[in-house]
Amino acid sequence: MVKTFLDFDKAVSKSLEVAEVTTLTEIVNIEKSLNRVISQDILCVKNLPSFNNSAMDGFAIKAKDAGKILKVKTTIFAGDNIEASLEEGECYKIMTGAKVPDDVDTIVPIEDIVLYENDEITLKEEIKKGACLRLKGEETATNDLLFKKGEVINSSKVAVLASQGLTMIRVYKKLSIAVVSTGNELKEPWEEANEDEIYNCNSYALISLLSEKGFDATYMGVVPDSLEKSVKFVSSLKNYDVIITTGGISMGDADFVGQAFIENGLEIAFHGVNVKPGRPIMMGTMQKNLGQTFVMCLPGNPLTAMVNMHLFAIPVLNKIQGSNYIFHDITTVQNMQEFKTKTGRVNVVLGSCQKGEFEVTRKNKYGSGMITVLDISNSIVVTNEGRAGIEVGDSVKVIKFNCSYLKEQTSIFN
């Protein structure tokens, strides 16, 4: 029987469709909140700024006094709280950030004063009312929406939260992710490996990539190529939110991982995608005591495993973690070197994107088992099934490895 592979775009949609957002939340200090996902809307509790203040070192005046000579009544420093007390023909000298009394409406920077001597200033004839005056609540006012549920906390958001006196934030609980490999031929990097054995680089690469994207994962070891042992091993992983495997899901006689998951209740979303490289990929869900465990079975070759992590796994993980940002940020750049692709399937092409230009890696001539090509590439181009190549000067859509993610979906194909 000929195996039918799912269309690439349908596989992406299906994986996101079956992924369920976690319902578990926890409260964390903002010092430890970086890259966490906000689990409820956050409202402004303190006006920004919280009082009218000066944006410059200068003089606080009434705009109607433009062109006049004014006497400096007192100097207001940051932290002072001066009550309105000006008489006719007076002004305040004021420092940046200082609270502005209610009897003035404009700040004139020192450098814009015509003359300043003997505690008197001469103003220009034309002065813009409200200049250099930061008004209470003009940035954001009490009960305004600061951040929506599903936004990811970065350093800028931490600054806003701290300005509100919000030090403890409710976020979605971090996903528990198990990473495993398969194959008796694998050796751990600290073990001796003869010429017939290979070192296990997949798990370490995947865990590092997950860490770069803000996720924590636990390496659970290598599953021996035995159906009985695989079934037992998979059963021990059911408490994890996500299980990511590499290898053991193609059509070989010794590939037991897929069957082991099925015998543990896996509901398959899809198994096999019409993409090169990376066809033997399987995704699905297993039920556990609270919610579901999402299963991602990736190809065993290092390159295809990492590529599928970028194309499929990270968007799914973002959704499960509760993030609003799950779709690839596509950048359109100019192709600088001709390369060929195979028709009849989606092609995933590695390359480097710099300053609006894309250059294919090794003329798109590399094997799916290669490792070093990942290090010399920083982006992916995805071609549609009918395209036989990309010419010099063509515009191409690029996914950069270090890109952010968007709320809205855009076409990925070239």
LUMDRENMI-77529 format. One record per residue: residue in three letters; x, y, z of N, C-alpha, C, O in turn. Coordinates in steps of 0.02 Angstrom, whole numbers, plus 50000, padded with zeros to 5 digits. Example, Ala and Ser with C-alpha at 12.3 -4.5 7.8 and 13.67 -1.06 7.14 Angstrom:
2
Ala506604971650390506154977550390506604983550390507124983450423 Ser506424988850354506844994750357506455000250394506705005750402 
//
This chain:
414
Met500424994050000500005000050000500445006250000500925006650038 Val500285011149957500665017249953500435022050008499845023350016 Lys500915024550046500745029050101500605035950074500985038550033 Thr500055039150096499875045850075500125050750128499985050050187 Phe500485055950105500755060850150500315067150150500085069250097 Leu500205069950208499785075850215500125081950186500735082750191 Asp499725086350155500005092650129500305096650186500065096450243 Phe500855100150171501225103850221500785108750259500775108750321 Asp500425113050223500025118250256499465115150298499285117850350 Lys499185109550274498665106250313498945103150377498615103050429 Ala499565100750373499885097850432500005103250485499905102150544 Val500235109150462500345114750508499685116650542499665117450603 Ser499155117350502498505119250530498235113950577497955115550630 Lys498325107550559498055102150600498415101850667498105100750719 Ser499075102750666499455102450729499235107950777499175106750837 Leu499105113850751498865119450793498145118350816497955120350870 Glu497755115150773497055113950789496975109350850496555110550893 Val497385104050853497305099150907497675101150971497575098151023 Ala498105106250966498475108451025498025112551071497705117251049 Glu497995110651134497575114051184497995118451229498525116451253 Val497755124551241498105129151286498085126551357497565124251381 Thr498645126851391498675124651461498195128851504498095134751491 Thr497915125751554497455129351599497795130851666497505134351708 Leu498395128351677498735129151741499105135851743499445137751696 Thr499025139451799499365145851807499735146051874499625141851917 Glu500165150851881500535151851943500715159251949500685162851899 Ile500905161352009501095168252020501855168552029502145164852068 Val502175173051990502905173551993503105180852004502735185451988 Asn503695181652033503975188352041504215190851973504445186951932 Ile504145197451961504345200051896505085199051882505295198951824 Glu505485198151935506195196751924506305190051888506825188951858 Lys505815185651893505865179051863505335178051809505155172351793 Ser505075183551782504505183051735504695183451662504265182751619 Leu505335184351646505545185251577505335179151535505455173451554 Asn505025180451477504795175351430504195171351454503985166651421 Arg503915173151512503305169751535502705172851500502735178551476 Val502155169051496501555171151461501025173351511500855169651557 Ile500785179451503500285182351549499625178451542499385177451486 Ser499335176451598498735172251596498085176151608497545173151607 Gln498135182651620497535186751626497705193851608498285196051614 Asp497205197651586497325204651568497595208451629497395207151686 Ile498055213051615498335217251668498135224451656498275227151603 Leu497815227551705497575234451700498045239251735498405237351781 Cys498025245451713498425250651744498135252351813497545253651820 Val498555252251865498335253851933498615260551957498405263152008 Lys499085263351919499385269751938499515273751875499865271451829 Asn499235279751872499315283951813500045284651793500485285251836 Leu500175284551728500845285851702500815292051656500485291951605 Pro501165297451675501475298451740500945299351794500365300651778 Ser501145298851857500655299251911500515306351933500065307551973 Phe500895311251906500755318351918501045322351860501475319951824 Asn500795328451852501075332851800501805334251817501975336051873 Asn502255333251767502955334351781503315337351721503075337251665 Ser503905339951735504295343451683504715338451643505045334051671 Ala504705339351577505115335051533505815337851523506235334551493 Met505945343851548506585347151537506795351251598506375353051639 Asp507445352651603507675357851649507485364551618507655365851560 Gly507135368751656506915375151627506505379251675506655379651735 Phe505995382351648505575386851688504845385251676504615384551619 Ala504465384751732503755383451729503385390051729503435393951776 Ile502995391251675502675397751666501945396851646501695391251635 Lys501595402651640500945402751608501055405151536501385410151525 Ala500775401451488500895403051418500685410051400500965413051353 Lys500205412851435499975419651420500505424951437500435430851418 Asp501035422951473501565427651490502115428051438502635431151450 Ala502005424951379502505425051325502725432251311502295436751307 Gly503375433451303503655440051287503795444351347504075449851340 Lys503615442051407503695446051467504355444451503504695439551488 Ile504505448751551505065447451598504755444951663504325448351692 Leu504985439051686504685436051746505215435051800505795433751785 Lys505005435651861505425434451919505385427151939504835424351944 Val505965423951952505975416951974505825416852049506215419252090 Lys505245413852066505035413852137505415408752177505645410252233 Thr505495402652150505855397252185506075392052135505845392052077 Thr506495387552156506715382052113506405375552138506415374052198 Ile506115371652091505785365352108506225359552084506375359052025 Phe506415355252130506815349452114506375343252112505825343152140 Ala506625338052079506265331652078506165329252149506645329052189 Gly505555327452166505395325252234505065330652275504745329152326 Asp505125337152254504795342652290504045342452276503825340052224 Asn503665345052323502945345652314502745352752331502575354352388 Ile502755357052280502645364252290501915365952273501665364252220 Glu501595369352320500905371552309500905377652262501385381452261 Ala500365378452224500295384152179500325390652219499935391552266 Ser500795395152201500875401252241501145407152202501395411952231 Leu501095406952135501375412452095500955418752099500335418552099 Glu501305424452102500985430952095501075433152023501415429851984 Glu500765438652005500835441351938501565442851924501915445851965 Gly501815440651864502505442151843503015437451872503615438951872 Glu502795431551898503255426751927503235420051889502775418551852 Cys503755416151900503795409451871504205405051918504465407351969 Tyr504245398551902504665393951940505245391651896505175390851836 Lys505825390651927506355386851894506225379551913506055378051970 Ile506295375051865506095368051878506595363251845506885364651793 Met506675357351878507125352251853506735346551820506145345651834 Thr507065342851778506745337251742506445332251791506775330151839 Gly505815330351780505475325451821505135328451882504765324851917 Ala505245334851896504945337951954504195339051944503965340251888 Lys503815338651998503095339651996502945346951980503235351452009 Val502475348051934502305354851911501695357351949501175354051948 Pro501735363051982501155365852017500585367351969500685368051909 Asp499975367851997499375368651956499295375551925498875376451881 Asp499695380451947499595387251922500035388851861500075394651842 Val500355383851831500725384951769500505379651717500225374551736 Asp500625381051654500385376551602500915374951548500765371551500 Thr501515377551557502025376751505502715376651537502845379951587 Ile503175372651506503865372651527504295375351470504245372951413 Val504715380251485505175382951435505875380551453506135382351506 Pro506205376651409506885374451423507365380251433507275385651404 Ile507875379151474508365384551488508645387351424508725393451418 Glu508805383051375509125385451314508665389651270508895392851223 Asp507995389651285507525393651245507355400351277506935404051252 Ile507675401851333507565408251366507985413651331508575412551315 Val507685419551319508045425051286508615427551331509175428551309 Leu508445428551396508945431051443508775428451513508195428351533 Tyr509295426451549509205424051618509765426951660510345424951654 Glu509585431851703510075434651749509715437951807509145440251801 Asn510065438151864509785441251924509095438451942508645442151960 Asp509025431751936508395428351951507805430951912507235430651935 Glu507945433451852507405435551806507515432351738508085431451716 Ile506965430751704507015427951636506625432351588506115435351606 Thr506865432651527506505436051473506265430651424506665426851398 Leu505615430451413505325425251370505265427451298505225433451283 Lys505265422651253505145423951182504415426151172503985424951215 Glu504295429351116503625431851101503145426051086502545426451100 Glu503415420651057502975415051038503185408851079503745406451076 Ile502695406451117502815400451158502205395851149501635398051152 Lys502345389451139501815384551130501555382251197501925379551238 Lys500915383451208500615381451271500655373851281500515370051234 Gly500855371651341500905364651357501555361351338501655355351348 Ala502025365351309502665362551288503045359651347503055362651401 Cys503365353851336503805350651386503465349151452503795348251503 Leu502805348851451502425347151511502115340251502501695339251457 Arg502315335651544502045328851542501445328551589501525329551649 Leu500855327151562500245327351601500095320751636500265315351610 Lys499795321051692499595315251731499175310551688498665312551660 Gly499385304251683498995299251648499015299651573498645296051539 Glu499445303951544499445304651471499725298351436499535296951379 Glu500165294651469500435288551439499935282951446499765279551398 Thr499705281851506499175277051519498835278951585499165280951633 Ala498185278351586497795280551644497515274551682497475269051655 Thr497325275751744497055270451787496485266751751496035269851723 Asn496525260051754496035255451723496115254551648495745250751617 Asp496605258151618496765256651548497065249551545497365247251593 Leu496985246251487497285239651477498025240451464498225243651415 Leu498435237451507499165237651496499385231951451499705233051400 Phe499215225751470499425219851432498845214851429498485213851477 Lys498775211851371498255206851362498475199951383499075198251381 Lys498005195951403498125188851415498445185851353498215186951297 Gly498975181951363499315178751307499925182351282500275179951238 Glu500065188351309500665191951289501265189151327501205186851384 Val501845189351294502455186651323502845192351356502945197651327 Ile503065191151417503415196351455504135197051431504505192251427 Asn504315203351414505005204951398505255210351445504885212351490 Ser505865212851434506145217751481505745224251481505705227551532 Ser505455226151423505055232251420504425231651463504235236351497 Lys504115225751460503515224651500503695224551575503305226951616 Val504275221751592504485221751661504545228951687504365230451744 Ala504805233351645504875240451665504185243451680504115247151729 Val503695242051638503025244751648502715241751712502425245451752 Leu502795235251721502515232051781502815235051845502455236351893 Ala503475236051844503805238951903503555246051915503495248151973 Ser503425249851862503185256751870502485256951901502275262051927 Gln502135251251898501465250851927501485248051998500965247652031 Gly502075246252022502115243052087501875235952086501705233152138 Leu501845232852025501615225952018502225221352017502565220951967 Thr502345218052071502935213752076502775206452069503215202452053 Met502135204552079501935197552073501415197052017500905200452019 Ile501545192751967501135192451907500895185251897501275180451906 Arg500255184551878499985177951864500145176151791499965179851745 Val500475170551782500675168151715500475160951707500325157451756 Tyr500485158551644500375151451634500965147451660501545149351652 Lys500815141851693501335137551718501755134951660501495133251607 Lys502415134851669502855132551616502705125351597502565121151640 Leu502725124051532502605117251509503155112551533503735114451538 Ser502955106451548503445101151562503545097351496503075094551469 Ile504165097351473504315094451407504835088951416505365089951445 Ala504685083051390505155077451391505445076651321505075076451272 Val506105076051317506445074851254506785068051257507155066651304 Val506645063851207506955057151205507215055751135506985058651086 Ser507695051251132507955048851067507845041351062507685038051111 Thr507935038751002507875031550991508475028950954508805032650917 Gly508625022450963509155019250925509705016250967510015019751007 Asn509825009750958510355006350995511045008750975511535007851012 Glu511095011750915511745013950891511975020450923512545022650913 Leu511535023650961511705030050991512125029351054512025024851095 Lys512605033751060513005034451120512955041651145512905046351105 Glu512975042351211512975049051239513665052151228514165048551222 Pro513695058851224514325062151208514905060451256515485060951237 Trp514745058451317515275056851365515495049551361515955047451396 Glu515165045651318515335038551311515825037451253515905041751210 Glu516135031651253516555029651196516105027351139515625023751150 Ala516275029451078515895027351019516375024750966516845028150946 Asn516245018550943516665015850889516405018250822515945022350819 Glu516705015850768516515018250701515815016250681515525019350636 Asp515535011250713514855009050696514325012450740513725011050732 Glu514525016750784514065020150829514105027650819514605030250794 Ile513585031050837513565038350829513375041550895513035038650936 Tyr513595047750902513425051450963512725054550956512515056550902 Asn512385054751011511715057451014511745065051017511835067951071 Cys511675068250960511685075550959510985078550958510885084250977 Asn510485074550935509815077150926509515080050991509275085750992 Ser509545076151044509215078251106509525084651133509175089051158 Tyr510185085051129510525090951155510375097051112510305102651138 Ala510335096051047510165101551002509455103951015509325109951018 Leu508985099251023508285101051034508195104751101507835109751104 Ile508505102251153508435105451218508735112551217508465117051248 Ser509285113351181509595120051175509135124751136509055130551155 Leu508845122251082508385126351043507775128351085507565134051083 Leu507505123551122506935125151165507115130451216506715134951230 Ser507705130051244507935134951292507985141851260507805146851290 Glu508235142151198508285148451162507595151551152507525157751150 Lys507085147451145506405149851133506005150751198505415152251196 Gly506345149951256506005151351319505685145351352505295146151399 Phe505835139251328505535133251357506065129251395506665129351379 Asp505845125651447506275120951483506095113851463505505112251456 Ala506595109751453506475102751435506945098151474507485100251494 Thr506725092051483507115086951519507295081351472506855078551438 Tyr507935079751469508155074151428508035067651465508285066651521 Met507645063151435507435056951469507815050851444507675045251465 Gly508305051851400508715046251379508505043251312508075046051277 Val508795037551296508685034151232508225028251242508325024251288 Val507725027651200507265021951202507565016351160507695017351101 Pro507685010451188507955004851149507475002851093506875003851099 Asp507735000151039507314998050982506974991450997507124986250968 Ser506504991751044506114985951063505404988351077505314992951116 Leu504904985351046504214987551054504004987051127503704991751153 Glu504144981551159503934980551229504234985951274503884988951315 Lys504884987151267505204992251308504964999251290504905003551333 Ser504825000351226504585006951205503895008451235503775014051257 Val503455003451236502785004351265502835006251339502505010851362 Lys503255002651374503345003951445503655010851457503445014551502 Phe504135012651415504465019151423503985024851410503965029651448 Val503595024351356503105029651339502605030451395502405035951412 Ser502395024851425501905025051479502165029251538501775032551572 Ser502825029051549503115032751605503155040351592503315044251637 Leu503015042451530503075049451511502405053151510502385059151495 Lys501865049751526501195052551516501045058651559500575062351544 Asn501425059751611501285065551654501585072051625501435077451649 Tyr501995071451573502265077451541501735080851498501285077451472 Asp501795087351490501345091051446501505089651372501055089251330 Val502145088951358502375087951289502925082651289503355082651332 Ile502895078151240503435073251229503705074351159503325074351111 Ile504355075251153504665076151088505165070451078505625069551118 Thr505085066651024505545061251009505875062450941505605066150899 Thr506455059450931506775059650866506945052450846507235048750885 Gly506745050650785506885044050759506355038950778505965040050824 Gly506355033350741505925027750759505215028150734504785024450758 Ile505075032650685504375033250661504315032750586503795034450558 Ser504845030350552504795029550479504485022750464504095020150504 Met504655019850407504325013550387504765007450400504605002050376 Gly505325008250436505785002650448505494997450496505054999050536 Asp505734991250491505484985850533505634987050606505274984550650 Ala506174990850620506384991750690506134998250719506355000350773 Asp505665001650684505425008050708504795006950750504245006150724 Phe504885006750817504355004850863504015010750898503495009850930 Val504305016650892504075022150934503345023950919502945024750965 Gly503175024450855502485026150837501985021250866501475023250894 Gln502135014750858501695009650885501655009850961501125008650990 Ala502215011450993502225011851066501755017351090501405016551140 Phe501735023051055501285028451073500565026451061500125027951101 Ile500435023051006499755020850990499495016251045498915016751065 Glu499915011751067499705007051120499615010551187499325007751234 Asn499855016651193499735020751253499175025751243499095030351283 Gly498785024751189498185028951180498285035051136497865039551139 Leu498815035351097498925041151055498385041851001498235037050966 Glu498105047750997497655049550941498065053550891498265059150905 Ile498195050650833498645053650784498295059250746497765058250718 Ala498615065050746498365070650706498575069750633498185070850587 Phe499205067750623499465065950557500115062150566500455062750617 His500275058150515500905054350516501175054450444500955050750401 Gly501665058850433501965059650367501715065950333501105066950326 Val502175070050311502015076450278502395076850212502975074750208 Asn502075079450162502375079850095502875085650092502755090750060 Val503445084650127503945089950131504635086650127504735081150151 Lys505105090250096505795087850091506275093250117506265098850092 Pro506685091550167506695085250204506195085350262505965090650282 Gly506035079350288505635079150349504975075650343504525077050383 Arg504885071250294504235067950286504015063750346503435064150366 Pro504465059750376504235055550432504155059350497504555058650543 Ile503625063450501503475067050562502765065150584502325064650542 Met502675064250649502015062350675501845066650734502265068050777 Met501225068850736500985072750793500305070150816499915067650775 Gly500175070750880499535068550907499495069950981499915073351009 Thr498975067351013498855068651084498685062251121498395057651093 Met498875062151185498685056751231498355059951291498555065351313 Gln497845056651317497505059251376497905057651439498205052351444 Lys497895062351487498195061051552497705063351606497145065451590 Asn497895063051668497435064651723497135071651716496535072551725 Leu497555076551701497325083351691497515085551621498095087151607 Gly497015085651576497155088051508497455082751464497295076851469 Gln497915084951420498205080451371498965081351366499245086551384 Thr499275076151341499985076451326500055076951250499795072651213 Phe500395082051227500495082851155501135079251135501655080051167 Val501095075151083501655071051061501915073450994501535074250946 Met502565074650991502895076650929503445071550914503955071350949 Cys503345067550863503845062650843504195065150780503895065450726 Leu504825067050787505205070150733505665065050699505815059850729 Pro505875066450638506355061950605507005061450644507165065650685 Gly507375056050631507985054750668508585058650643509065059650681 Asn508585060750580509155064650555509185071450588508665074750594 Pro509765073550610509825079950647509545085950610509185090050639 Leu509705086550546509475092450508508715092650505508415097850518 Thr508405086950487507675086950481507335087850548506805090950553 Ala507625085150600507335086050667507325093450685506815095950710 Met507875096950674507905104050692507455108250648507135112950672 Val507435106750583507005110550538506275109750557505895114550558 Asn506075103550573505385102450594505225105750661504645107650673 Met505715106350703505615110150765505425117350749504955120050778 His505785120450703505635127350684504955127950650504565132350666 Leu504825123450602504215124150562503585122050598503075125350592 Phe503615116550636503025113750668503015114650744502525117150772 Ala503555112550777503525111650850503475118250888503055118850933 Ile503905123150873503905129350912503225132950908502985135150961 Pro502905133650849502235136650848501735132950892501345136050928 Val501755126250890501295122250932501435123451006500975124351045 Leu502075123451024502255124651094502025131551117501795132351174 Asn502105136551074501875143251091501135143351106500905146551154 Lys500745139751065500025139551077499865136051142499475138551183 Ile500165130151153500015126451215500205130651276499865130251327 Gln500745134451272500965138651328500515144551340500585148051391 Gly500035145851295499555151251304499725157651268499365162551275 Ser500265157651229500475163751194499995165351137499735160951104 Asn499895171851127499515174151069499925173951005499655174250950 Tyr500585173251012501035173850956501275166950934501745164250963 Ile500945164050883501085157250864501275156450791501515151150771 Phe501185161650751501315161050679501995163950661502215168850691 His502315160850612502975163050591502975170250565502515172350530 Asp503495173950584503595180750559503975180150493504575178750493 Ile503625181150438503915180250371504225186750346503895192050347 Thr504845186450325505195192350297505315191150223505555185850203 Thr505165196050182505285195550110505955198850093506055204750107 Val506395195050062507065197450044507225195449973506825192049940 Gln507805197549948508015195949880508495190049878508975189749917 Asn508355185349833508785179449826509415181349786509365184649735 Met510005179049810510635181149780510985175549741511485176849708 Gln510725169449745511055163849710510525158849687510095156749726 Glu510545157049624510065152349596510135145449629510685143249644 Phe509565142249641509575135349665508965131549641508435134549628 Lys509035125049637508495120749612508125117449670508415116349723 Thr507485115849659507085112149707506685106849670506585107449609 Lys506465101749706506085096349675505335097949675505065100149725 Thr505025096849618504305097949614503935091949642504225086549651 Gly503295092849657502895087449684502875087149759502485083249788 Arg503285091249793503275091549866503515098449888503845101949849 Val503355100249948503615106449977504355105449993504555100350022 Asn504765110349974505475110149988505665115050043505465120850041 Val506045112650091506305116950145507045118050130507435113350128 Val507225124350120507895126150097508245130450149507975135550171 Leu508835128350170509225132150218509635137550183509845136750125 Gly509755143050219510175148350192510325153550245510165152650303 Ser510645158850222510805164450267510465170750242510485172250182 Cys510165174350288509825180650272510185186350307510225186550368 Gln510445190950267510795196750294510615202950253510635202750192 Lys510435208350287510315214750255509845214350196509975217350143 Gly509305210550204508805210150151508965205550095508635205750043 Glu509485201350103509685196750050509725189550077509915188450134 Phe509525184750034509555177650052510055174150007510035174949946 Glu510495170150038510965166150000510905158950024511005157450083 Val510745154549977510625147549993511265144250019511815146050000 Thr511175139450064511745135650092511965130250043511555126050023 Arg512595130350025512905125149982512495123549920512425117749901 Lys512205128849890511825128149828511235123249835511015120349786 Asn511005122349897510455117749913510645110449898510225106349882 Lys511295108949905511535102149894511855099649958512455100249969 Tyr511435096750001511665093950064511175088550085510605088450062 Gly511405083950126510985078450147510625079850212510835084050252 Ser510065076250223509655077350283510005074950346509795076650401 Gly510535070950338510905068650397511475073150417511815071950466 Met511585078450378512135083050393511985087250455511405088550471 Ile512515089350488512445093250549512725100350542512415105150565 Thr513305100950510513645107450508513265112650467513365118650478 Val512835110450420512475115350379512005119650422511845125250404 Leu511785116950479511355120850523511725126850552511445132250560 Asp512355125750568512755131050599512915136650552513005142350573 Ile512945135250486513115140450438512495143450406512535147250358 Ser511915141750433511275144350408510915148050464511015146550523 Asn510505152950445510125156450496509395157350477509015160850511 Ser509185154150422508505155150399508275149450354508675145350331 Ile507625149350341507305144050302506865147350248506525152250261 Val506895144550188506425146250134506005140050120506275134550115 Val505355140950114504895135450100504585136650031504265141750020 Thr504685131849985504405132549917503775128349910503705123249944 Asn503325130449866502735126449854502895120449809503435120049781 Glu502415115949802502535109649769502695110349694503025106049665 Gly502465115749664502555116349592503165120249571503285121149511 Arg503565122549618504135126749601504765122649593504945118749638 Ala505115123449536505705119449521506355123049539506895120149531 Gly506315129149562506925132749579506785140149592506245142649579 Ile507295143449618507265150649633507825153949594508405151749596 Glu507665159349558508155162849517508475168649557508205170949607 Val509055170849532509385176649561508925182749552508655183849498 Gly508835186549605508415192549602507695191349621507315196149631 Asp507485184949626506805183449648506695185749720507155185349761 Ser506095187949734505915189349803505725182849837505335178949809 Val505995181649896505835175449932505615177150003505845181950033 Lys505155172950028504925173650097505355169350142505465163450128 Val505605172350195506105169150237505865168750309505565173550335 Ile505985163050341505885162350413506575162150445506955157550432 Lys506735167050486507385167150520507345162950584506835162850618 Phe507885159350599507895155050658507745158950722507425156350767 Asn507975165150725507885169150787507305173950783507285178850820 Cys506835172550737506275177250728505785176850786505755171950822 Ser505395182250793504845182150840504245178950805504295176750748 Tyr503675178750839503085175750810502515180750811502505185350852 Leu502035179950765501505184750755500825181950776500735175850783 Lys500345186450785499665184450802499295181850741498885177250746 Glu499435184850683499065183250623499485178850576500095179650573 Gln499155174350541499495169850496499605173150428499155176350401 Thr500195172150400500335174450332500595168550292500815163550320 Ser500555168950226500775163550183501515162350190501905167150190 Ile501705156050195502405154250205502735152450139503355152150135 Phe502335151050087502605148150026502925153149979502725158949976 Asn503435150749942503735154449887503525151149821503725153549768 
//
